[in-house]
Amino acid sequence: MIKAILMDFNGVIINDEPLQMQAYQEILKDDAIELTEADYYSCLGMDDRTFIETAYLRAGKSITAERNKEINDAKTARWREIIDEEIPIFAGVENFVKKMEKEFALGIVSMARREEIEYVLEKTGLMGSFSAIISAEDVENCKPNPECYRKGFNVIDAFRTRSGSNPIVHGDCLVIEDSPQGIRAGVKAGLKTLGVTNTVSAKELYEAGADSVTKNLDDWMPDSVRRVFV
């Protein structure tokens, strides 16, 4: 029975994949690197450092760690400028989170920088809904490597036990993802997976191993989560 839910961030909570791409396109132009839509979406699941390295490699260029960090910081600053007027949270996500936090422990597992995740959660008033956050800084490997979800499971389990609940098993934890790479990471970690078609098709999510797929998270209630993911 599901007792904890781990949600991806970009593409699940915040509708900012196109905005992340826009920020990268603007910043990478300074180094004469063109980033196409196909290039961007082929790299879903990567952390920013790996994404930048891949963009330079694709262009036949090398990059220093210092320059990588400069671009990373500039991208975050530009992304913040773009979203600052109105945080583009997916419709119904706030209601979904508020429903689920009443009965499940919630966590975020994302390859985004922690400062970006926390910025959005603070601005939207959702920070208190999540008892665990795993960000790019917490892992060595990007999705589809399962390291992030294994850590997420351990952190959310530890939170529950500190709160007086019994330990959970892997089948008690649900992953919500919008990308095939994220679904594969959840599957490899031994967790149940729900794909949401915010970024790719249902077919791609099922092919990646999703147990179920939905168009709208707000259609789900705690009881429906329990019934589907037994």
C-alpha positions in Angstrom: 0.0 0.0 0.0 1.4 3.4 -0.9 2.6 5.4 2.0 5.0 7.9 0.4 5.2 9.8 -2.9 8.3 11.1 -4.5 7.7 13.7 -7.2 9.9 15.1 -9.9 10.1 18.9 -10.1 10.6 20.3 -13.6 7.8 19.0 -15.8 5.7 17.7 -12.9 5.3 20.5 -10.4 6.5 23.5 -12.5 5.8 23.9 -16.2 9.2 25.3 -17.0 10.9 23.0 -19.4 10.4 25.5 -22.3 11.6 28.3 -20.0 14.7 26.4 -18.9 15.4 25.8 -22.6 15.0 29.5 -23.4 17.4 30.5 -20.6 20.0 28.0 -21.8 19.6 29.1 -25.4 20.2 32.7 -24.5 23.2 32.0 -22.3 24.9 29.5 -24.6 24.8 31.9 -27.5 27.6 33.8 -25.7 29.9 30.8 -26.5 28.4 30.4 -30.1 26.6 27.2 -29.1 23.2 26.7 -30.7 20.7 24.6 -28.6 17.8 23.2 -30.6 14.6 22.0 -29.0 15.6 18.4 -30.0 18.9 18.9 -28.3 17.2 20.1 -25.1 14.6 17.4 -24.8 17.1 14.6 -25.6 18.8 15.5 -22.3 15.8 15.2 -19.9 16.9 13.8 -16.6 20.4 15.4 -16.6 21.6 17.8 -14.0 22.8 21.2 -15.2 26.5 20.5 -15.0 26.1 17.4 -17.2 23.7 19.2 -19.5 26.2 22.0 -20.1 29.1 19.5 -20.7 26.9 17.6 -23.2 26.0 20.8 -25.1 29.7 21.7 -25.4 30.6 18.2 -26.4 27.9 18.2 -29.1 29.4 21.4 -30.5 32.9 19.9 -30.5 34.1 22.2 -27.7 35.6 21.6 -24.2 34.7 23.5 -21.1 36.3 24.1 -17.8 34.7 23.5 -14.5 34.8 27.3 -13.8 33.1 28.2 -17.0 30.5 25.5 -16.5 29.6 27.0 -13.1 29.4 30.5 -14.6 26.9 29.3 -17.2 25.0 27.3 -14.6 24.7 30.4 -12.4 23.8 32.6 -15.3 21.1 30.2 -16.5 19.5 30.1 -13.0 19.5 33.9 -12.8 17.9 34.2 -16.2 15.3 31.4 -15.4 14.4 33.3 -12.2 13.9 36.5 -14.2 11.6 34.7 -16.6 9.4 33.0 -14.0 9.4 35.7 -11.3 6.2 37.5 -12.3 4.1 34.4 -12.2 5.4 30.9 -11.2 4.2 28.5 -13.9 2.9 25.8 -11.7 0.9 23.1 -13.5 -2.8 23.6 -13.2 -4.1 21.4 -10.3 -0.7 20.5 -8.9 -1.1 22.6 -5.8 -4.5 21.0 -5.0 -3.0 17.5 -5.7 -0.2 18.2 -3.3 -2.5 19.5 -0.6 -4.7 16.4 -1.0 -1.8 13.9 -0.9 0.1 15.5 2.1 -2.9 14.7 4.3 -2.3 10.9 3.9 1.2 10.4 2.5 4.7 11.6 3.2 5.8 13.7 0.2 9.2 14.3 -1.3 10.9 15.8 -4.3 13.5 14.0 -6.3 15.0 16.2 -9.1 18.1 16.9 -11.0 17.4 20.7 -10.6 19.6 22.8 -8.3 18.3 23.0 -4.8 18.1 26.8 -4.9 15.7 26.6 -7.8 13.5 24.0 -6.1 13.4 25.9 -2.8 12.8 29.2 -4.6 9.6 27.9 -6.3 8.3 26.0 -3.2 8.8 29.1 -1.1 7.1 31.4 -3.6 4.1 29.1 -4.0 3.7 28.2 -0.3 4.4 24.5 -0.9 7.6 24.1 1.0 5.9 22.8 4.1 4.2 20.0 2.1 7.5 18.2 1.4 9.5 16.3 4.0 12.3 15.4 1.7 14.2 17.0 -1.2 16.8 15.3 -3.2 18.5 17.7 -5.7 21.4 17.6 -8.2 23.8 18.5 -5.3 22.8 15.3 -3.5 23.8 12.7 -6.1 26.7 11.7 -8.3 24.6 10.3 -11.2 21.8 11.7 -13.3 18.5 9.9 -14.1 18.0 7.3 -15.4 20.5 6.1 -12.8 18.4 5.1 -9.8 20.7 6.7 -7.2 18.4 9.7 -6.7 15.3 7.6 -6.0 17.2 5.2 -3.8 18.3 8.2 -1.7 14.8 9.7 -1.9 13.3 6.5 -0.6 15.8 6.3 2.3 15.2 10.0 3.3 11.4 9.7 3.2 11.5 6.4 5.1 13.7 8.0 7.8 11.4 10.9 8.1 8.4 8.6 8.6 10.1 6.5 11.2 11.3 9.6 13.1 7.7 10.7 13.1 6.7 7.4 14.8 5.5 5.4 11.7 6.7 1.9 10.8 9.4 1.6 8.1 8.2 1.2 4.6 9.2 -1.2 1.8 9.9 -0.2 -1.8 6.4 -1.2 -2.9 5.0 1.4 -0.5 6.6 4.3 -2.4 5.3 5.9 -5.6 7.4 8.0 -8.1 5.7 10.6 -10.2 7.6 11.6 -13.4 7.2 13.3 -16.7 10.2 11.9 -18.5 11.2 8.3 -19.6 14.6 8.8 -17.9 12.8 9.6 -14.6 10.5 6.6 -15.0 13.4 4.3 -15.6 15.2 5.7 -12.6 12.2 4.9 -10.4 11.8 1.5 -11.8 15.4 0.6 -11.3 15.1 1.8 -7.7 12.3 -0.7 -7.2 9.5 1.8 -6.7 6.0 2.1 -8.2 5.8 4.7 -11.0 3.1 7.1 -12.3 3.9 9.0 -15.5 2.2 12.4 -16.3 2.0 13.4 -19.9 3.2 17.0 -19.5 6.3 16.5 -21.6 6.2 13.3 -23.6 3.5 10.9 -24.8 1.8 8.2 -22.7 3.4 5.6 -25.1 6.9 6.8 -24.2 6.2 6.7 -20.5 4.7 3.2 -20.7 7.6 2.0 -22.8 10.0 3.3 -20.1 8.2 1.1 -17.6 5.5 3.3 -16.0 2.9 1.3 -14.0 0.3 3.9 -14.9 0.0 7.2 -16.8 -2.2 10.2 -16.3 -2.9 13.5 -18.1 -3.8 15.4 -14.9 -2.6 14.8 -11.4 -5.5 16.6 -9.9 -7.8 13.8 -11.1 -6.3 11.6 -8.4 -7.4 11.2 -4.8 -5.6 9.3 -2.0 -8.0 6.4 -2.4 -7.4 6.2 -6.1 -3.7 6.1 -5.6 -4.1 3.2 -3.1 -6.4 1.3 -5.5 -4.2 1.6 -8.5 -0.8 1.0 -6.9 -1.5 -2.1 -4.7 
